[in-house]
Amino acid sequence: MTRVFISYSRADEVFARRLATDLDRLGADVWIDVDDIPPGVNWSTAIQQGLDTCDALVLVISPDALTSKNVEDEWQYVRDEGKPIIPLLWRPVPRLHFQLRRIQYVDFHRQPYETALEQLRARLFDAAMPAPAAPVTGAITPVTARQIASLRELSAHRDTVRGVTFSPDGALLATCSDDKTVRLWHTGQRRRIRALIGHEKPVNAVAFSPDGTLLASASDDRTVRLWDVKRRFCMTALRGHTGRVIGLAWHPGGERLISWGEESALRTWDVRARRQVAEMAGVSGFAGYSVAGSFATLHEGGGRVCLWMRAQERPLLDEALPAPAHCLALSPDGALLAVGFSEEGLLLIGASGQSLARVYYADYNANCVRGLAFSPDGALLAAASLDGGLRLWKTEILATGGSTRAWRALHEHEGGLTAVTFSADGSLLATASHDGTARLWGVRG
């Protein structure tokens, strides 16, 4: 049992929050209303969804809880569904409901908190261990790409999922959404951790620091937030953008964070000092860094692309594009640039500026490219499009003027895609979609 619904009276909220945090730390997938019902969402509908998807209900017993009609409705519903109820005695009550007397409770009132917590952990995890994750064998390569399949749908957001990113070790996936939240998921066990709540408007991008200790998020609320990954709280909000913030990237050393937005300005932040240290005007997109330290930028509303080396004042490449670009990806070796157009498919460009391949479809939505990513070894290029398609090409075939037909095309999402990314070891892919879900993809064993 890993999906846990915490039922409690508002008078016991401090204890319930502490319990949720500790159960989350121990590996439970916790649902608690104060964290999992965003502003504007119908309360009763959200409670119903939480109850329907839980594996067990943890009932915080107190005098206020036993007189709460909402609390009784919750545990009675779970009981009627035949799911386990684990009562916790938090504050003594004169008399228990007769149906609850038959269930052994965990005593948080008389016992030390940590002792009772360990008993609760044993009740939750020893009763039923989570199902094993779908096996994944090796990296996603041109050889194994034909065996790529959807491993898991990640559904917890209540609106379009805008961004996905893996932690450097691949153990975590972060997602962000128009529902104003950021969520963390364990990739190995295919489960979510908890929502990170703080942004006031839709969140467009997320990025882990190179050491995995920090997570950055960018939002329509004109801020970039930095989150402590281990403790899962917001450390600070970086302010300076004058419009929506739509993209993020970390400097390889981790001491600098780069953000860009609709005001067409690329801002560089000193993470430790929590202040802006540089700005490049006229930039609408960014991709980097290659092994050699190069990076790429979009300019003039996506009408031009530039390739740079750090510390150089002039770009190595400055090329006009045939259509407005929406996204950009730089190959790991810095030799190739992939440009995804808003409505005109995608283009592969060499580092010297030569056009190597143009991919264009008859279907309008297939040409609306919303995300691009090279595999860690650069052998594959993945594209996410508005028609809901995840497409992969062999980079070598595209770069040498071969067929532009996708090596693999996958359609599992029910809505258009918004982003795609590879894990650092190349064993997993993640996509985000307008259907409110993210998906993990890999090679099944």
N, C-alpha and C positions, 0 to 999 in steps of 0.2 A: 504494500500500500504506500504509494508515494504522493498521490494528489490528496491534499488535506484541506478541508474546509473548516475554518475556525468560527464557531458560533459563540457569541458572547453578548453581554449587555454593555451598552455604552459606558456605564459606570465602571466597567473593568477594562477599559480600552488600553490603559498603560500596560497592564499585565499581558493583555492579548497581543499587543505590538511586540513586547519583549519575547513572548513565546513564538510568534511568527518569525522573528529574526533568528532565534536559536534553532528552530526546526529547519529553516532554510539553510543555515550553516551546516546542519547535520545531513542535509541531502534531500529533505522533503520538498515537494512542489506545493507551496502554501498558497491558499486563496483566503484573503482577508479583505473585507469590504473597503477599509480605509485606504488600501493600496491598489486594489484591483477594480474599483469602480471609478473611472475618470469623471470629471465634471461634465454634466450634460447628458450622461447616459441614464436611461430609465432604471431606477433602483431595483424594482421588483424583477425586471427582466434579467438584470445582471446577477441577482441572487439566484434566480432559477438556473441560469447557465452554470454558475459555480457549484450548485448542488448536483446538477445533472452530470458534471464532469469529474466530481470528486470520487476518490476511492474510499474515503473514511471521513467522518465528521468528528472533530474534537470539540467537546462541549465544556465551556468554562462555567462551572457551577458556582453560583453566588445567590444571595437573596434577591438581587435585582434581576438576575437571569431567569430565575424560576417564576417571576411575576411578569416577564416580558412575553407578549403574545408573538412577537417576531421570532424570538429564540425558540419558543415551543413549536411554531410552525416549521422552522428549519429542521430540528431534530426529529420531529414526527414524520416529515416528508422523507428524510433519509431512512428512517426506520421502515416506513411503508415500502421503500424501494429495495429493502433487504440489504442495505449497506451497513458496515460496522459503525457503531458509535462508541467513542472513548470519552467518558466523563472525566473531568478534572475538578477536584474539590479545591477551589481557590479561597472562598470565604464560607464559613460554616452556615448551614441552613437548618431550620428547625425540622424540616421534613422533605424528603425527596419524593418526586412523582413515582407512583408505584411501578411504572414501566422502566424507570431508570434504576430502581433498587436491585433489579436482577443483574445489572452490569457492574463489574468490579471497577471502581474508579481509581484514578491515580491521585494520591494525596499531596497536593502542593501547599496545603495549609499547615500540616504538622511536620512535614519533612523538609529538610533543606532543599532549596530550589534545584540545585544540580542533581541531587539524588532522585528527585521526582522526574526531572527531565530525562535522565537515563532510563527510568522505567517506561516513560512515554515512548522514547526512541525504540526500546525493545518491543513494545506493543505494536508500533507502527511497522517496523522493518522486519522483525522476525516472523510476523504473521504471514507476510507475502512479499517476496522480493520482486522488484520490477522486472519485467520481461527483458531478456537480453537484447541488446541493440542489434540491428541488422548488420551482419558481418561485412566488412569492407576489406578488400585485398589490394594492396599496392596503390600506386598513383594512377591518376587519370592521365593516360598517354594516348598518342595516336593509335597504338595497338589495342588498348583496352576501351577506347571511347565508344566502341559499338556495344559494350556491355553496361554503359552508364544507365542507371535507373533512379527513380525518386525513392529515397530511403525513408523520408519522413516529412509530413506536412506539419509546420509549426504554426499553430493557430491560437492566438491569445489577444492579438491586437483587434481593435474594433473599427478600424478604418484602413485605408491604403498603407501598406508597408513601403517606405521610401528607400531605406538603405539597409545593407547587411555587411558585416565585417567579421572575420575570424580573429581570435587572439593569436599572438605569434606562435604559441604551442599547439594551436588548433583545438584546445579543450573547450573553448567557449565560442559562442556566436552571439554577436550583438545585433539587434534589429531596432529600427526606429520607424515611427508612424505618424500619420496625420491625426491620430488620437492623442498626440502631445506626449507620448511616453517612449521610453527606451526600455527594451527588454534584453535580458541575458538568458542564454540557454546552454546546457551542457550538451556538447555534440555527441559524446560517447554514449550517453544515456537517453539522448533525444528528448530532453525535457527542459522546460523553462525554469528559471530561478525566481525572479520577481521583477516587477516593474520599477524602473527608476523614474520618479515623477518630480518635475520641477519646471520644465518648459511651459510657457503660457500659450504657445501656438504649435502648429505641426512641426515635427522634427524631420529634417531632410537628409542628414548624413551622420554616420558614426565612424570612429576610427580608434583602434587601440594604439597605445604607445608601443615603441619597439620592444620594451621589456614587459609589456602586458599589465603593468600595474595601474595604468590610467586609461580611461576611455573618454574621448571627446565626442560631443554631439553638437550639431548645428541646426538652428531653428529659424522659422519665420518670425520669431519674436526678437530677431536681430542680435541674438547672443550665441556665444559658444560656451558650453558648459564642460567642466572637467569633473569626472567622477572617479572616486576611489573604487577600483574594481573589487578588491577583497572585502571592504567594509560596505560597499554599495551605497555611498552617499555622495552628494554633490559638494565638491571642494570649493568651487568658485564659478562665477559667470564672467566671461570675458566680454566686455562691451566696447564697441567702436564702430561696428558696421551700421550703416544708415538704411539698410534694406534687408530683405530675407537673406539668410546665410544658407548656401546650397551645397557647399563642398568642404572637405577637410583632408589634410595629409600631414603626416609627421615627417620632420627631418630625420634622417637615419640615426642620428645620435640621440634623439629623444628630447633634446633640450629646447627645440623649437617646434611650434605647431603652425601650420599654414591653413588659412581659411579664405573662402571667396564667396561672393554673393551677387545679388541682382544689381548692386550699384557698380559692378564691373571694377572691383578693386581686390587685389590679392594682398592679404594682410598676414604678417609674420609676427608670432607672439613668443615672448620669452616665458616659458611655462613656469619656471621657478619664481620669477619676479611678477608673473601674472600681468604683463603689460605688453602693448604692441611695440615692436622694435623696428618694423620696416613695412613699407607699402609699395605695391606696384599698381599703377593705375591702368585702366583699360583692359583688365583681364577678366574673362568670363568663364574660364575653365582651366584645369591644371591636371597634369599627369606626371608622376615621377615617384621615386628616383630609380635610375638604372644602376647597375653595378658600377659603372664608370662615374656615376654622380650626375648624369645629365637629367634634365626634366623638360617637360613641354607645357606650353600655355596656349590658350585660345584668346583671340583678340577681336575687336570690332564686332561684338555680338556673335561671335562664333564664325566670323567670315575669314579669319586668318589664323594660321598656326605657326608657332615659333618653337624651336628646339634650342635649349641653353645648356651651357656648362656652368657650374657654380663659380662664382667670383669673376665671371666674364661680363662685360658691360653690353656686348653685342651678341645677338643670337647666332648660333651656327646655321640655323635655317629659319627663313621667314617666307612663308608661302601663302598665297591667296587660295581659298577653298571654293569649290564650285557651288556650294550651298551652305546655309547656316548649320553649324555643328552643334550638337547637343552634348556629346561626351567624347572623351579622349582616353587612349591607353598607350603606354610606352612599353615596348618589349624589355625584358630584364637586361638584355645586353645593350639596349639603347639604339639598336640598328633599325627598328621599325616603329612607325607610328600608326595606330589604328584610329580612325575618326568616324564617329557615329553621327549621322545627320538627323536633324529633327524630322525630316520627311523624305529623305533621299537615299536611304540605305547606308552603306558604309564604304570607306575608302582606306586602302593600305598604302602607306607612303614610306619610302626609304629615307634614311637619315640625311641623304644628300638632296632630298626634295623630289625624287622621281616617283611618279604614280605607278604602283605595282599591280593593284587590283581594285576593281570597283564592283561591289555587290549591290544589285538592285532587283526588286521584286515587283510583280504586277499588282500585288496586294498592298494597298496604301499603309495599313497598320504594320505590315512586316517591314516596311521601310522606315518606320519611326523607331529608331534605335535609342534605347534609354539607358543602356549600360554595356560596357566593354571590359574584358579582362583577358590578359595573357596568362597561361599557366606558368608556374614558377620556372620551368625550364624553357619557356618560350615556344614550345612545340605546338601548342594549341592556342587558338583565339576563340573566345566565347563572346556571344552577343545576346543581349536581352531586348526584345522588341515588344511593341505595343499590341501585337496580335497574340501575345501570350507565349510566343515561341522562344525557347532557349536553343541557340544554334552554335555548333562548334565546327571550326575549320582547321585543317592541318596548315600551320603557318607556312611551311616550306612550299606547299603546293600553291598557295596564294601568292607568295613572294616571287615565285619563279614563273608566274603567268599561266599557271595551270587552271584547272576547273575552279569556278567560283561557287560551285554547288557545295552546300554545307555537308561536312563529313557525317554529322549527326544533328538531327532536329528533334527536339522534345517538346511536347505540349501536354502539360499536366495541370497547370494553373487554369483557373476559370476566368481570370482577368488578365489585362495587359501587364507585362513585366516592367519593373522600374529600376532594377539593379541586378548585377551579377558579380560574384567574386570567387576566387580560389583560396583554399587554405594554403598555408606556407609550404606544406609538404606535398601539395598537389593531390591529396587523396580525396578531398571533398570539394564540391561546388555548392554555393548557396545562391538562391534567387529570391527576389522580393517582388510583390505583385499588388496591383490594384484590388485584388480579391480579398485583401486583408490578411494574407498568409505569407510566410516564407517557406522555402523548401530546401532540404539538404539532398544533394545528389552524390552518388558514388558508384563504384564498381562492386557489385554484389559477389560474394564468395560462393 
